[in-house]
Amino acid sequence: MLMVFLVFAGICLFINGINLYYMHSNNNEKAILAKDAAIVNIFTGVLGVVVIANIIYHASQTTENYAPAAYIGLFALTYTWSGINAFTGSNGRALGWFSLLVTLIAIPAGLVELSRAHTLIEYWLGISWLAWGVLWFLSFLILVQQKPLSRLTGGLSSFQGITTALLPAILHFWDVI
């Protein structure tokens, strides 16, 4: 189920990236309204909750740990929160502070994963956690510190959506990785 979630997480990262990239642009033809992006965010957040419930259910029957559920929860809450903010008009500062905390989880998670990696997918996961940590930190800088990093963050988010989530999930479905 992780790969199913990654498909939609990748789509979210891509759509949110396009939204951020064109947010302050004069090129309104390519801009995405926040409420349009919110739909995929909320859907992906809800899907994340379903995946979390499935992981917890199966982990309670085995000796598996609950870390994957917690990690997916970081994404699910980020996407749901972002989607709700688009409809409520919130300034997103609380989400920004949350993003800082998630950065402090994502970077060590990536480093630990890389230190334990033996397979291509494990190396990909470690690198992806580091990349996602950078995105969460950029979100903190934009939402809390009001840094003008929307275009950089948007481009990076769209790129990461494809390379760290969507493409690996699709390649997994095709038995390439």
Backbone torsions as a table, in degrees:
resi	resn	phi	psi	omega
1	MET	NA	-21.3	178.7
2	LEU	-58.6	-42.9	-177.5
3	MET	-67.6	-34.0	174.9
4	VAL	-61.6	-45.8	178.5
5	PHE	-62.4	-39.8	-178.6
6	LEU	-62.9	-32.7	176.1
7	VAL	-57.0	-50.3	-176.4
8	PHE	-75.6	-31.3	174.1
9	ALA	-63.3	-40.6	177.4
10	GLY	-63.3	-41.5	177.2
11	ILE	-63.1	-42.8	177.9
12	CYS	-60.2	-48.9	-179.9
13	LEU	-59.2	-40.0	-179.9
14	PHE	-66.9	-51.5	-178.9
15	ILE	-62.6	-45.6	178.5
16	ASN	-62.8	-35.8	177.8
17	GLY	-64.4	-44.9	177.2
18	ILE	-61.6	-42.2	178.1
19	ASN	-57.9	-49.2	179.9
20	LEU	-65.7	-42.2	-175.6
21	TYR	-60.1	-42.8	-176.8
22	TYR	-97.5	4.0	-175.1
23	MET	-53.7	-46.6	-176.0
24	HIS	-110.3	26.2	-176.9
25	SER	-94.8	156.8	173.4
26	ASN	-83.6	-5.6	-179.0
27	ASN	-90.4	75.9	-175.9
28	ASN	-71.1	-14.3	179.6
29	GLU	-64.9	-29.1	-177.9
30	LYS	-102.0	-7.7	-177.5
31	ALA	-68.5	147.8	176.7
32	ILE	-112.0	131.9	176.1
33	LEU	-69.2	142.8	-179.1
34	ALA	-57.0	-36.8	-179.7
35	LYS	-69.3	-30.3	174.6
36	ASP	-67.1	-45.8	178.3
37	ALA	-64.6	-30.3	-177.9
38	ALA	-60.5	-32.9	-178.1
39	ILE	-60.2	-50.5	-179.5
40	VAL	-68.3	-32.2	177.3
41	ASN	-64.2	-48.4	-178.6
42	ILE	-66.3	-43.1	177.8
43	PHE	-57.5	-47.5	-178.4
44	THR	-66.5	-37.0	176.2
45	GLY	-61.8	-44.0	178.7
46	VAL	-66.3	-42.6	176.4
47	LEU	-58.3	-40.4	177.2
48	GLY	-59.4	-40.1	178.2
49	VAL	-63.8	-40.0	177.8
50	VAL	-63.8	-43.9	178.8
51	VAL	-63.7	-42.2	177.8
52	ILE	-59.3	-46.6	179.8
53	ALA	-60.2	-40.8	178.9
54	ASN	-64.7	-43.6	179.0
55	ILE	-62.7	-46.4	-179.1
56	ILE	-63.7	-41.8	179.1
57	TYR	-59.7	-48.3	-178.2
58	HIS	-73.4	-33.7	178.9
59	ALA	-67.6	-30.9	-179.8
60	SER	-70.6	-16.3	179.5
61	GLN	-97.4	-5.5	-179.4
62	THR	-133.9	-169.1	177.6
63	THR	-98.0	12.2	178.3
64	GLU	-61.4	152.7	177.3
65	ASN	-91.5	171.5	-174.4
66	TYR	-97.7	4.4	-177.9
67	ALA	-56.0	-44.7	179.2
68	PRO	-57.8	-37.0	178.2
69	ALA	-64.8	-42.9	179.4
70	ALA	-65.2	-42.0	-178.9
71	TYR	-65.3	-43.7	176.7
72	ILE	-63.9	-33.9	177.2
73	GLY	-60.0	-33.6	177.5
74	LEU	-61.6	-42.9	177.5
75	PHE	-69.6	-47.1	-176.4
76	ALA	-59.5	-43.4	179.3
77	LEU	-68.7	-40.9	178.1
78	THR	-58.0	-48.2	-177.5
79	TYR	-68.0	-44.1	179.8
80	THR	-62.6	-46.6	-179.6
81	TRP	-60.0	-45.8	179.2
82	SER	-61.4	-42.7	178.8
83	GLY	-63.8	-43.7	179.1
84	ILE	-65.7	-40.8	178.4
85	ASN	-57.7	-35.8	-179.7
86	ALA	-63.8	-32.8	-179.7
87	PHE	-86.0	-28.5	-177.3
88	THR	-91.8	-17.3	-178.2
89	GLY	78.7	16.3	178.7
90	SER	-60.1	152.0	180.0
91	ASN	-77.3	-11.4	175.1
92	GLY	80.5	5.8	-177.3
93	ARG	-63.4	-39.2	178.1
94	ALA	-63.1	-40.3	175.4
95	LEU	-62.5	-36.3	176.7
96	GLY	-62.3	-45.4	177.8
97	TRP	-65.3	-39.4	174.7
98	PHE	-58.3	-42.5	-179.9
99	SER	-61.3	-35.4	176.3
100	LEU	-63.7	-45.2	178.1
101	LEU	-61.9	-40.9	179.9
102	VAL	-65.4	-35.1	175.0
103	THR	-57.0	-41.4	-178.9
104	LEU	-70.7	-12.3	173.2
105	ILE	-95.6	-44.5	-173.0
106	ALA	-65.8	-43.2	-177.7
107	ILE	-63.6	-51.5	176.2
108	PRO	-62.0	-36.2	178.0
109	ALA	-60.5	-41.8	177.7
110	GLY	-64.5	-43.1	179.8
111	LEU	-65.2	-41.7	178.1
112	VAL	-64.2	-45.4	179.9
113	GLU	-60.2	-43.3	178.6
114	LEU	-64.7	-37.6	-179.5
115	SER	-68.1	-23.6	-179.4
116	ARG	-101.9	-4.2	-170.9
117	ALA	-68.9	138.8	174.9
118	HIS	-131.6	-20.9	-177.2
119	THR	-115.7	164.2	179.1
120	LEU	-57.3	-43.9	-177.9
121	ILE	-66.4	-33.4	177.5
122	GLU	-70.4	-39.3	175.0
123	TYR	-65.1	-43.5	177.1
124	TRP	-56.6	-45.3	-177.7
125	LEU	-63.2	-42.8	178.4
126	GLY	-62.3	-46.4	178.3
127	ILE	-64.4	-39.3	179.6
128	SER	-63.1	-42.4	178.9
129	TRP	-61.4	-39.1	177.0
130	LEU	-64.4	-43.4	179.5
131	ALA	-63.6	-43.7	179.3
132	TRP	-65.0	-36.3	176.7
133	GLY	-59.8	-39.8	176.8
134	VAL	-62.3	-43.6	179.1
135	LEU	-62.0	-43.8	178.8
136	TRP	-63.0	-38.8	178.3
137	PHE	-65.8	-41.3	176.3
138	LEU	-61.9	-36.1	176.4
139	SER	-62.7	-41.8	175.3
140	PHE	-58.8	-47.0	-178.6
141	LEU	-62.1	-38.3	179.7
142	ILE	-72.9	-48.7	-171.4
143	LEU	-79.2	-34.7	-176.5
144	VAL	-101.4	-48.6	-176.4
145	GLN	-85.6	-7.1	178.0
146	GLN	58.5	35.6	178.3
147	LYS	-77.3	140.1	-178.4
148	PRO	-81.2	69.9	-175.4
149	LEU	-116.5	19.8	-174.8
150	SER	-61.9	-43.8	-178.0
151	ARG	-66.9	-45.3	177.7
152	LEU	-60.3	-50.0	-178.0
153	THR	-63.7	-41.1	179.2
154	GLY	-62.5	-46.2	178.1
155	GLY	-62.9	-43.3	179.4
156	LEU	-65.4	-41.9	179.5
157	SER	-62.4	-45.3	179.1
158	SER	-62.6	-44.1	178.2
159	PHE	-61.2	-47.3	-179.2
160	GLN	-67.0	-33.2	177.9
161	GLY	-56.6	-40.0	-179.9
162	ILE	-78.8	-47.6	-170.8
163	THR	-81.5	-29.4	-176.5
164	THR	-102.5	-11.2	-175.5
165	ALA	-134.1	-65.7	-173.1
166	LEU	-61.8	-55.3	-177.9
167	LEU	-62.3	-47.6	177.8
168	PRO	-59.7	-38.2	179.1
169	ALA	-65.4	-45.4	179.7
170	ILE	-63.9	-43.3	177.4
171	LEU	-62.1	-34.9	175.9
172	HIS	-65.4	-43.4	178.4
173	PHE	-61.3	-32.9	-179.8
174	TRP	-86.9	6.1	-179.8
175	ASP	61.0	28.7	175.6
176	VAL	-83.3	-39.0	175.7
177	ILE	-126.1	NA	NA
